[in-house]
């Protein structure tokens, strides 16, 4: 029979391994350590909003919160991937770096916002849950804060 500490110990191994695999895929996609790091910087920005939400609400870090952080990491990486891909496309066309960044931010704002909104709306039923397991769904509310933080800081 598993105790609650066993899943927590498993998460300590699985979550960093998953994040390392995501970083590896980013490196493999771009063949650039710099681009992979640039995209991956969205992960701590997403976590920042979640950590602040946990602290403000006085909620402990839990397994459900860890799952929420993994979901946030995916959204943050996707948003970074969209922006960096567009910047690289503009750079390949010969547009200077500063203009490529500005134009990419303007052109890719809608896809980044739509990704964040779809994810945020997807978490609403869990965040508003009042039935069985509602105490666990409260931690999913941190996903909204993390999505907002990640999207703004991306």
N, C-alpha and C positions, 0 to 999 in steps of 0.2 A: 504494500500500500504506500502510495506517495504522500509525502507531507508537503506542506506549502513551501518549504525551503528548497525542495528538489527542483520544482519548476523555476524558481528564482535562480538557482545555480545554473540550470540549463540555459536560461536567458542570458546570463553573464557570458556564456560561451557563444550562443547562437546569434545574438544581436550584433556583436562586433564582427563575427564571421560574415554575416549577411552584409554589413556595411563595407567590409573589406572586399567582398565579392562584387558589390556595386561599384566600388572604386576601380577594381580590376577591369570590369566591363567598360567603364568610362575610359580608362587608359587604352584598352584594346580598341575601342571605337575611334578615338582620336589620335592614337599613337603619340600622345603628348601628355607628359606628366603635368605640365602647367595647366592645360585645359581641363584635365581630370580634377585637379585641385580646385580650380576656379569654379567648376560646376558643383563640386562636393562641398564648397563653403556654404551652400544653402542649407545643409543638414544642421550645423550648429545654430544657424539663424532660426530655423524652424523649431529646434529644441528650446531655444531661448523663450519663445512665447509660451510653450508648454510648461516649462519650469516655472515661469512667472505665474502662470495660471494655477499650478499646483500650490505654490507658496501663498498666493493671495487667498485661495480657498481653504488653505490649511489641510490639504489632502496629502497623504503619504504617497511616495512612489510605489507603484504596485505592478503586477503582471499586466493588468489591463492598461495601465498608463504606458508601460513599455511597448505594448502592441500599438497603442496610439502614436508613440514616438516613431515606430517603424513606418507606420502609414504616413506620417508627416515627412519622414525622410524621403519616401518615394515621391511625394508631391513636390518637395523642394528640388530634388534631383531632376525631375521632369521639367520644371520651370526653368532651371538653369540650362538644361540641355536645349530647350527651345531657343533661349536667348543666345547661347554660345554658337549654336548652329547657324543662326542668322548672321551673327557678327562675322563668322568665318566665311560665309557666303559673300557678304559685302566686301570683305578684305580680298577675297579671290577676284572680285570684279575691279579691284584697284581703288576702292574708296579708302580714304585715310582712317586711321584707327578711331579717333574721336568722333568723326561723323558716322562711322559704322556702328559705334556704341549707341549714339543718340537715335539714329534711324531704326536700329534693331529694337530699342526700347519702345519706340512709337509703333512700329509695325507689329511687334509681338505682344503688345500689351493686352489685346483682346484674348488671344489664346491662353496667356498666363492667367488672366483674371477668370476666364471660363473654367480652366482646370481647378483653380482654387475654389470657385463657387460651387462647382459640381461636387467636389469633395466635401466642402462645408455643408451643403444641403444633404449630402448622404449621411452625415453624422447627426443630423437633427433628430431623427427618431430615437436614436440611442441616448442622445443628450437630454431629451425631454421625457424619457421613460420614467414611469411611476410604479410599474408593476414589479414582479419578481426580478431580482438582480439589479434593481435601480441604483443600489449603492455602487455597483461596478460601473454602470453607465455614466455616473457623475464624472468619472475620470476621462471619459470620452469628450467631455466638454472642453478639456484642455486642447483638443485637436483644433477646435475653432480658433483659439487664441494663437496656436502655433501656425495655422494656415495664414491667418492675417499677418502675423509677424514676418513669416517667410516671404509672403507675396510682396509686402511693402519693402522689405530689405533686399529683395532680389532685384 
